[in-house]
Amino acid sequence: MKRKSSRRLAQMRAKPVPRKTKSKAAAKRTRAKTLPKSLPKSSRQKVRAYRERMRAKGLRLVQMWVPDTRTSKFKEQAHRASLATANSPTEQDDQAFIDSIQWWTSEEAQALSHSEPGRWWKEPSD
């Protein structure tokens, strides 16, 4: 069996392929030249512009998956959880906690946040 020479093996190795894509700035200039001002922007362009404005404000995009509250499976699971809470030995403490944080979204809390922005956290009156 004959071995291939090391030079030939080196030639057969994969070589990096140079990138043929334009830089972002060059692509942006090309898009600006090819699209007349009278044409409406595509949704992709609108989203890109919106994201650039938000990043300029110092914000960053965060995406996450959340449960779909419209499904019957979610409704069944939420019902089971509420029954378990209602039948638990700590039900009174749990309900007291829910009542205490529910105040944060009440009309009284909203009115206080508008009238006294620095004191929106004020404890509810009993």
Secondary structure as UniProt FT lines:
FT   HELIX           6..12
FT   HELIX           24..34
FT   TURN            37..38
FT   HELIX           43..56
FT   TURN            57..58
FT   TURN            69..70
FT   HELIX           72..86
FT   TURN            89..90
FT   HELIX           91..102
FT   HELIX           103..105
FT   HELIX           107..115
FT   HELIX           117..119
FT   TURN            120..121
//
